[in-house]
Amino acid sequence: MTLSENELMNLKMKREETQSGKKLKFLQDNRRKRLVRLLLDVELRGVDHKIYITKDFRADLTVHDGKWINDHIRTAIVKHNYEINKIPNLQVKDFSIQEIREYERTFLSDDP
């Protein structure tokens, strides 16, 4: 039994409408933002090269002729992109306790 593209899209949309789907989406978005912040504010602080963050949150370094990048920059970008590429395959169980508590503080608080 194979599903058509429309059935797969409907299934995905239904999954995102559930509470657990919303929780997973929040956790994934939060992880992406944390990884971008880590890359720019910690790993590559003070770097003179321009680093572009694409719409899917991957880092891209455009090097013009004659420019030199050291191994630290290249390694940081490769690690960042590897972590970003893993995010769509993560499940709620793959996130840390702190990330899940952040979700609970944001959405499950008793404040009106």
N, C-alpha and C positions, 0 to 999 in steps of 0.2 A: 504494500500500500504506500503510494507516494502522494505527497501533498503538493498542490499547485502553489505558485508564488502568492496568489491572493489569499489562500488558506493560511500560508505561513505568516503573511503580514497580519492577518486577522488574529492569529494565535499570539503573535508578538504584541499586538496592541492590547489584547485582553490581559496578557500577563502584566503589562505596564500599568493597567488600570487597577490592579489589586494592591492591597496594602504592602505585601511583600515585594511586588514589582516596583512600587514607589520607593520603598526602603532601599532596594538594590540600586536603583537609579541615583538616589541621593548619595549613597556610599561610593558609587563609581565616580560621580562628579566631584565629590569631596576629595577623593584620592587623586584625581587628575589635578585639581587646584593645588593640593599639597605638594605634588611632585614638581609642578611648574615653579612654585614658590621656592622649593628646595634647590632646584637647578639654578634659578636666577639669583636668589639671595644668598645662597651658601656656597654651592659648587663653583659658580662662575663669577663671583663677586670680584669686581676690579678688572675684568677681562676687557680688552680693547676691541674685540671683534663684535660685529653685529649678529645677534642670534635671533632668529625669527621663530615664533611659535605659530604653527599652522592651525587651521580651524579644528583639526582633530587632536590638538594639544601636543603634537610631536615637535621636537626642536629641529631647526634647520639652520645650518651655518653656511652662508654664502661666502666663498673665498674668491677673491679676485686675483688675477695674475700677480705674482710677486709677494703675495701675503703668505705668512707662515703661521701654522697653528701648531701648538705643542700637543704632546700626547695627553696631557691633563684635560684639555678642552675636548678633544676627540673622544676620550674615554667617558667623560661626563655626559656627553650628548648621546653616545651609544647606549649607555646604561639607562639614561632617561627614556629614550625611545623604546627600549626593551620593556621597561616597566609600564609605559603607556600602552604598548601593544598587548600586554597581558590583561589589562583591565576589562575588556568586553567579555572575557571568559571567566571572570571571577564570580563566585557565588557569595551569599551573605556570610557563610561560614569561613570564608577566606579573609575576612576583614578583622582587624584587631578589636579588642574590647573597647579601647578608647574611641575608635571610629564609630562603633555601634552606639556607645553612650552619647556621642555628639549628635547622632541622629535622634536618639530618645530625648535629649535635652531640647532639641529644636522642634520636634513635632509632637511629642507625647507629654508635654508639660501641662499642668492643670490650669495654667493661667488662661483667662478668657481672651 
